[in-house]
Amino acid sequence: ERYGETEVEKWLFEVWNEPNLKAFFASSSPFEDYVRLYAETARAVKRVNPRYRVGGPATAGCAWIGEFIGAGDRDRLPVDFISTHAYGVQGFLDEFGKNREQLIPDPNSVSGDMIRTREAIRKSPMPDLPLYFTEWSSSYSSHDSYHEAAFVTTRVKQAFRHVDAMSYWTFSDIFEEGGPGPRPFHGGFGLLNVTGLKKPAFFAFRYLNMLGGTLLRCDDPHT
């Protein structure tokens, strides 16, 4: 086997992707149907190995957090972590980068969502669940300019104490949802463009990595 059992036990099994959006989950009663899907999936994963970790609801815009935990508690579902997504724009789903949504004029966008989601978990019947933001960024279609580096570093500093992981979406502009971009710079999601050129956000993460556990003092409350 390529992976030993102890290696797979490190994985997080996230059920589905953004079931609160019709583009990803066509249902007349999406929450109820998602809970049924989650229940079947989570129990199947646990039958393979009860130590495997499974969670959700993997929603767009931090939706369904309290409801999902409530359903898990009510139905005694295996829930090992909470996952959700946040972007700093209004609206949902612009995988081809055509809509060019404007950023929310709030210095606490995204990070505020993360903090509020953590608080919702603390007030729930499962207050100690880990929290993973498995997608986050400034927007769906504007990632090539210098402002993205400042956005990344600001939100990481504001939110890192409140989440267990923040997974920036995504590493490269080449990914399966929209396919390769039409131009080298088209506002794609990635830290790298289609030719492999590193964008400003890439360097933001590089310098954060170089800092390690060091937090620099700064009087600006938003940096």
C-alpha positions, 0 to 999 in steps of 0.5 A: 500500500502507498499509504499506511493506516497511520498516514491516512489517519492524519487526513481530514475527510470533508463531505461535499463542497458548498452544498448551500449553492445550487451550482454544487448541490441541486436540491429543493431542500438542500440542508435536509438532504445534505444532512442525510448525505453527510450521515451516510458518508460519515458513518461509512468512513467510520466503519472503515476506521473509527479513527478517521476524521470526518466533518463538514458542512463545507459551506460557502459563506459560513452557512449552516454552522449552528444548524449542522452542529445541532443536527449532528448532536440530535442525530448522534452523527460523527462530527470531528471538525467544522469546515466552511469557506469565506471570501471578501465579496458579496455573492457566490460562485464566479469560477471564470472570473467574469463578474469582477465583484467588488471587495466588501469595504470592511477591514474585518471581512473574512477574518470577522467571519472566521471569528464569528464562526468560532464563537458559534461553535463555542456556543453549540452542543459541540464547543470544542470542535476544530475549525478549518476554513478550507477556502478563503481569499479576498474574492473569486476574480481579482488576485493579481494586484499588489493589494492581495498581499496586504489582504492575506497578511491582514486576515491571517494576523486577525484570525489565526488565533481563532481557527485551526487552519486557513487554506487559501484558495488556491495554489495555481490558476490552473485547476479543474473548476474553470480550467486554464485561464484565458490570459496570463493575468485574468484575476485567477484564484491562484498564488501562481499564474498559468505560466508559473509566475508568482503573484503578490499573495505568494510572497505574502505567504513566503514572508509569513513562513519566514517569520515562523512563530514571531509576531511583529509589533505594529500600532495599526489595528488592521495590519 
